[in-house]
């Protein structure tokens, strides 16, 4: 017999039949319910004057108003885990994915975390947890990227001549690069490795070709870099200097086609999460910038099954598919 909630009529019948000295089994048979259902009902709503149908119905309806499924984020251990990772800069999707990786099943979805951040009074008003999201906005907003500017670059090699293996993300050593601009002519050169997602940042006193070439050369020494894909900014006009010094072959994306360097655009957004667009980085040290890169390299990524870039890199080292970074 399938379980169904008792109705007001059922409760009225129970009261009448009890007054006639019917047994629990007889009452259950009379109203078409399981004896255990009737027994629980009588025991739960018993009063000093015996079982009273109207009283049982009122108490039942009151209890139903407060009977809601417990939210997963009401669990203190899950909530503490989520808050701690948000404060470390993890996205809700990374947190949810890492929890699933840890427990073997979905603990809480990333949409539930977003909803909790923006709808829960404690999370939104008291703790303001939205400030730890990538852009720290009070409302979720669709992102639009910046335009890509063209420049005359000597001996420019098109991305369409790049080896097809690069697009498969199956081989270590293929990098992408760009410049993130800040006030007072400062800039940060960003580098990301396509297979693992590892990142490297260099603070530039100015967005010049010479400083950019030096930054890329210093960062990629000992990395076993095979190719590097750039946009068409004037800071990359010294790409041949990079090739001559470390042997990495440079390719250029099409103008106004930032999607061809999608992982690098994402890398730039991750950096903006720490250093927003109008942030003054004049006092930012390279050591502090290295700490940001290190933290991102230890943040789980969805495309890696929520392993971190460093964990994926170590797996590649074990397979003998990478060149270890020189000390």
KEVOZA-362883 format. One record per residue (C-alpha): residue number from 0; chain; x, y, z. Coordinates in pm, 1 decimal, decimal comma, m for minus. Layout:
 num cadena       xx       yy       zz
 NUM      A        X        Y        Z
...
This chain:
 num cadena       xx       yy       zz
   0      A      0,0      0,0      0,0
   1      A    143,8    338,6   m104,6
   2      A    185,1    593,5    172,2
   3      A    m48,0    896,2    158,8
   4      A   m101,8   1182,4    398,8
   5      A   m407,2   1145,1    619,0
   6      A   m690,5   1384,6    538,5
   7      A   m916,4   1578,8    774,9
   8      A  m1190,0   1323,5    698,8
   9      A   m956,1   1038,0    793,7
  10      A   m880,4   1207,0   1123,3
  11      A  m1248,7   1256,5   1193,0
  12      A  m1308,9    888,1   1128,3
  13      A  m1023,1    787,9   1358,5
  14      A  m1170,1    995,1   1643,6
  15      A  m1516,4    842,6   1598,2
  16      A  m1391,7    486,2   1570,6
  17      A  m1165,8    524,7   1874,1
  18      A  m1464,4    640,1   2076,3
  19      A  m1636,9    316,7   1969,0
  20      A  m1341,6    113,3   2102,8
  21      A  m1217,4      3,5   1760,1
  22      A   m865,5   m137,3   1754,5
  23      A   m590,1     22,8   1545,5
  24      A   m610,2   m260,1   1292,5
  25      A   m986,4   m223,2   1262,0
  26      A   m959,3    154,6   1214,6
  27      A   m688,9    109,2    950,7
  28      A   m905,4   m135,5    758,9
  29      A  m1206,6     95,1    782,8
  30      A  m1028,6    402,1    636,3
  31      A   m804,2    205,7    398,4
  32      A   m473,1    291,9    561,5
  33      A   m182,4     90,7    696,3
  34      A   m205,6     12,1   1070,2
  35      A    134,6    174,2   1134,3
  36      A      8,8    498,2    978,6
  37      A   m288,7    505,3   1210,7
  38      A    m76,5    412,0   1511,2
  39      A    174,4    691,8   1443,3
  40      A   m108,1    940,8   1396,1
  41      A   m270,2    857,0   1728,9
  42      A     56,2    856,7   1923,2
  43      A    182,8   1177,1   1765,4
  44      A   m130,4   1387,9   1811,7
  45      A   m261,2   1241,1   2136,7
  46      A   m392,3   1500,3   2388,0
  47      A   m476,9   1472,0   2759,3
  48      A   m835,7   1423,8   2645,1
  49      A   m746,6   1153,2   2397,7
  50      A   m724,6   1183,6   2019,4
  51      A   m909,9   1493,9   1893,0
  52      A   m945,9   1522,0   1514,0
  53      A   m960,3   1902,3   1481,4
  54      A   m658,4   1946,5   1709,6
  55      A   m461,7   1685,9   1512,8
  56      A   m549,1   1858,8   1184,4
  57      A   m442,2   2204,0   1306,8
  58      A   m113,5   2072,3   1443,7
  59      A    m50,2   1884,2   1119,1
  60      A   m113,0   2193,2    900,9
  61      A    109,3   2408,3   1124,4
  62      A    391,8   2156,6   1099,7
  63      A    357,6   2140,8    719,6
  64      A    408,8   2517,1    690,3
  65      A    750,8   2479,8    850,6
  66      A    837,9   2158,6    669,1
  67      A   1077,4   2246,9    389,5
  68      A   1365,7   2047,3    241,2
  69      A   1689,2   2134,3    416,4
  70      A   1918,2   2332,5    190,7
  71      A   2255,3   2171,6    135,5
  72      A   2433,3   2493,9    225,0
  73      A   2259,5   2490,6    563,7
  74      A   2503,1   2212,8    652,3
  75      A   2776,2   2385,7    853,6
  76      A   3063,2   2177,3    713,5
  77      A   2960,9   2240,9    350,4
  78      A   2901,8   2608,7    421,8
  79      A   3244,2   2649,1    585,9
  80      A   3410,5   2476,3    289,4
  81      A   3232,8   2703,0     39,1
  82      A   3311,0   3024,3    228,4
  83      A   3677,5   2931,5    276,3
  84      A   3723,9   2858,9    m95,5
  85      A   3538,1   3172,8   m202,1
  86      A   3777,0   3372,6     14,2
  87      A   4066,3   3203,9   m167,8
  88      A   3926,3   3322,4   m500,6
  89      A   3768,2   2996,0   m620,5
  90      A   3459,5   3027,0   m838,9
  91      A   3132,8   2853,2   m739,1
  92      A   3181,3   2611,6  m1028,8
  93      A   3530,7   2519,7   m908,5
  94      A   3404,5   2471,2   m553,2
  95      A   3115,0   2250,1   m662,6
  96      A   3341,5   2047,5   m890,3
  97      A   3603,7   1998,4   m623,2
  98      A   3339,3   1883,9   m371,9
  99      A   3216,0   1627,7   m623,9
 100      A   3573,5   1513,7   m686,1
 101      A   3625,3   1481,6   m311,2
 102      A   3304,4   1298,2   m220,7
 103      A   3234,5   1110,7   m544,8
 104      A   2888,1   1261,1   m591,1
 105      A   2729,9   1602,3   m628,2
 106      A   2720,0   1775,6   m290,4
 107      A   2595,0   2112,3   m411,9
 108      A   2569,5   2265,0   m760,6
 109      A   2745,2   2585,8   m862,0
 110      A   2407,9   2747,4   m933,5
 111      A   2299,2   2669,1   m577,0
 112      A   2613,6   2841,7   m450,5
 113      A   2545,2   3148,5   m667,6
 114      A   2183,5   3156,2   m547,5
 115      A   2297,1   3129,5   m185,5
 116      A   2553,0   3409,0   m227,8
 117      A   2297,2   3648,0   m379,0
 118      A   1979,0   3546,7   m195,4
 119      A   2077,1   3440,4    154,2
 120      A   2066,2   3733,2    397,4
 121      A   2374,7   3625,5    590,3
 122      A   2582,1   3551,6    278,6
 123      A   2476,7   3864,0     87,4
 124      A   2413,2   4135,8    344,3
 125      A   2627,2   4034,9    642,7
 126      A   2931,5   3869,8    483,1
 127      A   2899,9   4019,5    132,7
 128      A   3039,8   3701,2    m19,8
 129      A   2981,4   3834,3   m371,9
 130      A   3296,9   4042,3   m323,9
 131      A   3502,0   3723,6   m352,2
 132      A   3363,3   3636,0   m695,4
 133      A   3576,5   3710,2   m998,1
 134      A   3438,4   4060,4  m1056,8
 135      A   3293,3   4126,2   m711,3
 136      A   2964,3   4250,2   m853,8
 137      A   2648,2   4280,7   m648,7
 138      A   2457,0   4135,9   m944,7
 139      A   2561,5   3878,7  m1202,2
 140      A   2646,4   4048,1  m1528,6
 141      A   2738,2   3924,0  m1873,3
 142      A   3101,7   3993,3  m1959,1
 143      A   3204,6   4158,3  m2284,7
 144      A   3566,3   4152,3  m2392,6
 145      A   3778,7   4441,6  m2512,0
 146      A   3858,8   4504,7  m2876,3
 147      A   4180,5   4373,0  m3027,8
 148      A   4395,5   4639,9  m3189,0
 149      A   4600,3   4575,0  m3499,1
 150      A   4959,7   4679,0  m3561,7
 151      A   5217,9   4628,0  m3834,0
 152      A   5434,2   4339,5  m3715,4
 153      A   5745,4   4237,9  m3914,5
 154      A   5756,3   3878,9  m4039,5
 155      A   5420,9   3806,8  m3880,1
 156      A   5320,0   3437,7  m3906,7
 157      A   4945,2   3374,0  m3908,3
 158      A   4774,8   3141,0  m3661,2
 159      A   4649,1   2947,6  m3963,2
 160      A   5006,0   2824,4  m4019,8
 161      A   5032,2   2699,9  m3662,8
 162      A   5068,5   2319,1  m3624,3
 163      A   4722,0   2156,3  m3588,4
 164      A   4836,3   1975,0  m3271,4
 165      A   4823,7   2305,6  m3082,4
 166      A   4444,4   2323,8  m3109,7
 167      A   4404,0   1971,6  m2969,2
 168      A   4551,8   2064,8  m2628,2
 169      A   4722,6   1727,4  m2618,2
 170      A   5085,9   1836,4  m2605,3
 171      A   5267,1   2043,7  m2344,0
 172      A   5459,2   2353,3  m2446,9
 173      A   5210,6   2566,7  m2640,0
 174      A   5167,1   2908,1  m2479,6
 175      A   4951,2   3215,5  m2533,4
 176      A   5030,0   3571,4  m2432,0
 177      A   4874,7   3915,7  m2401,6
 178      A   4911,7   4246,4  m2214,3
 179      A   4674,7   4372,5  m1945,4
 180      A   4682,4   4751,4  m1919,0
 181      A   4670,4   4951,9  m1594,2
 182      A   4679,0   5324,0  m1503,7
 183      A   5000,1   5532,9  m1529,0
 184      A   5122,8   5331,1  m1831,6
 185      A   5186,8   5015,8  m1628,1
 186      A   5103,1   4677,8  m1780,3
 187      A   5122,3   4308,6  m1695,3
 188      A   5231,9   4050,9  m1947,9
 189      A   5024,0   3734,7  m1913,8
 190      A   5125,4   3387,4  m2026,4
 191      A   4924,1   3066,9  m2009,8
 192      A   5008,5   2713,9  m2117,6
 193      A   4721,0   2561,7  m2316,4
 194      A   4733,6   2199,1  m2197,5
 195      A   4771,3   2250,9  m1823,1
 196      A   4636,9   2604,4  m1777,5
 197      A   4946,6   2717,2  m1583,4
 198      A   4995,5   3093,9  m1582,4
 199      A   5284,2   3338,5  m1553,6
 200      A   5264,1   3713,6  m1496,7
 201      A   5526,8   3986,1  m1533,1
 202      A   5487,4   4347,6  m1428,6
 203      A   5598,1   4593,6  m1698,8
 204      A   5691,1   4954,6  m1633,8
 205      A   5547,6   5025,4  m1978,6
 206      A   5387,6   4822,6  m2256,2
 207      A   5686,1   4825,2  m2491,9
 208      A   5815,5   4563,7  m2732,4
 209      A   6154,2   4543,4  m2560,2
 210      A   6016,1   4492,6  m2208,2
 211      A   5755,3   4246,1  m2333,9
 212      A   6014,6   4037,4  m2518,2
 213      A   6235,9   4031,6  m2207,6
 214      A   5944,6   3927,7  m1986,2
 215      A   5839,0   3640,6  m2212,0
 216      A   6196,2   3520,3  m2259,3
 217      A   6266,3   3517,2  m1884,5
 218      A   5941,1   3340,0  m1800,0
 219      A   5969,2   3066,6  m2063,9
 220      A   6334,0   2972,4  m2012,3
 221      A   6348,4   2606,3  m1911,3
 222      A   5980,5   2549,0  m1988,4
 223      A   6035,2   2353,8  m2308,1
 224      A   5809,5   2599,3  m2492,4
 225      A   5725,7   2498,8  m2849,6
 226      A   5493,2   2771,2  m2975,9
 227      A   5347,9   3096,8  m2851,1
 228      A   5032,8   3260,7  m2984,6
 229      A   5003,8   3640,0  m2961,8
 230      A   4756,4   3909,2  m3048,9
 231      A   4840,6   4194,4  m3283,5
 232      A   4949,1   4454,7  m3029,5
 233      A   5258,4   4663,8  m3100,3
 234      A   5426,9   4520,5  m2788,4
 235      A   5479,2   4194,1  m2979,1
 236      A   5676,2   4341,8  m3269,1
 237      A   5997,9   4200,0  m3115,4
 238      A   5871,9   3840,8  m3142,1
 239      A   6176,2   3738,2  m3348,1
 240      A   6398,9   3828,5  m3052,3
 241      A   6203,6   3577,3  m2839,3
 242      A   6240,3   3309,1  m3106,8
 243      A   6614,5   3366,4  m3137,4
 244      A   6674,2   3345,5  m2761,4
 245      A   6459,7   3046,2  m2656,4
 246      A   6356,4   2885,0  m2984,5
 247      A   5980,8   2922,5  m2938,4
 248      A   5792,6   2985,7  m3263,9
 249      A   5549,2   3281,5  m3256,1
 250      A   5211,3   3286,9  m3430,0
 251      A   4956,3   3568,4  m3443,8
 252      A   4580,8   3546,4  m3408,7
 253      A   4356,5   3716,9  m3663,2
 254      A   4264,2   4078,0  m3587,5
 255      A   3950,2   4112,9  m3373,2
 256      A   3944,9   3737,7  m3305,0
 257      A   4018,1   3708,2  m2933,7
 258      A   3829,6   3376,2  m2931,9
 259      A   4132,7   3224,8  m3107,4
 260      A   4317,5   3283,5  m2779,8
 261      A   4023,1   3197,5  m2556,9
 262      A   4220,7   3044,3  m2272,7
 263      A   4441,9   3353,8  m2260,0
 264      A   4137,9   3579,9  m2240,2
 265      A   4021,9   3369,5  m1946,8
 266      A   4368,4   3402,2  m1792,3
 267      A   4337,8   3780,5  m1816,7
 268      A   3997,9   3772,1  m1647,1
 269      A   4141,6   3564,3  m1364,0
 270      A   4411,0   3826,4  m1315,5
 271      A   4149,9   4104,6  m1318,0
 272      A   3983,7   3924,2  m1028,4
 273      A   4286,7   4015,5   m818,3
 274      A   4384,2   4340,8   m989,0
 275      A   4075,6   4516,3  m1132,5
 276      A   4091,7   4735,1  m1440,2
 277      A   4148,3   5070,3  m1268,4
 278      A   4373,2   4933,6   m995,9
 279      A   4694,9   5124,4   m927,3
 280      A   4974,8   4866,6   m951,4
 281      A   5263,1   5111,3   m911,3
 282      A   5356,8   4954,6   m574,8
 283      A   5285,1   4596,7   m682,0
 284      A   5595,5   4380,3   m658,3
 285      A   5686,2   4091,1   m885,8
 286      A   5683,8   3863,4   m580,3
 287      A   5320,8   3955,5   m513,4
 288      A   5238,1   3890,3   m878,1
 289      A   5409,2   3550,8   m855,5
 290      A   5191,2   3470,1   m553,0
 291      A   4878,3   3538,1   m761,9
 292      A   5003,5   3306,8  m1036,1
 293      A   5088,1   3039,1   m779,1
 294      A   4740,8   3061,2   m628,9
 295      A   4576,0   3030,5   m970,5
 296      A   4793,7   2730,4  m1055,5
 297      A   4655,1   2561,8   m743,6
 298      A   4291,6   2643,5   m817,0
 299      A   4077,3   2359,5   m963,1
 300      A   3958,8   2385,0  m1323,4
 301      A   3639,7   2238,9  m1466,6
 302      A   3805,7   2128,5  m1790,8
 303      A   4052,4   1918,7  m1589,9
 304      A   3779,3   1738,9  m1397,3
 305      A   3851,2   1990,0  m1117,7
 306      A   4216,6   1901,2  m1086,2
 307      A   4446,5   2201,4  m1056,9
 308      A   4687,2   2313,2  m1334,4
 309      A   4980,6   2208,9  m1114,5
 310      A   4827,6   1864,3  m1058,6
 311      A   4781,5   1821,4  m1435,0
 312      A   5139,4   1938,5  m1491,9
 313      A   5271,5   1680,5  m1245,5
 314      A   5073,7   1409,2  m1424,9
 315      A   5235,7   1516,6  m1752,0
 316      A   5578,4   1502,3  m1588,4
 317      A   5505,5   1146,3  m1474,6
 318      A   5414,9   1055,7  m1831,8
 319      A   5739,3   1207,4  m1954,9
 320      A   5549,1   1448,0  m2178,4
 321      A   5692,9   1773,4  m2046,1
 322      A   6025,7   1938,5  m1988,6
 323      A   6070,6   2016,0  m1619,2
 324      A   6111,4   2375,5  m1515,8
 325      A   6473,2   2458,6  m1446,0
 326      A   6553,5   2572,1  m1092,1
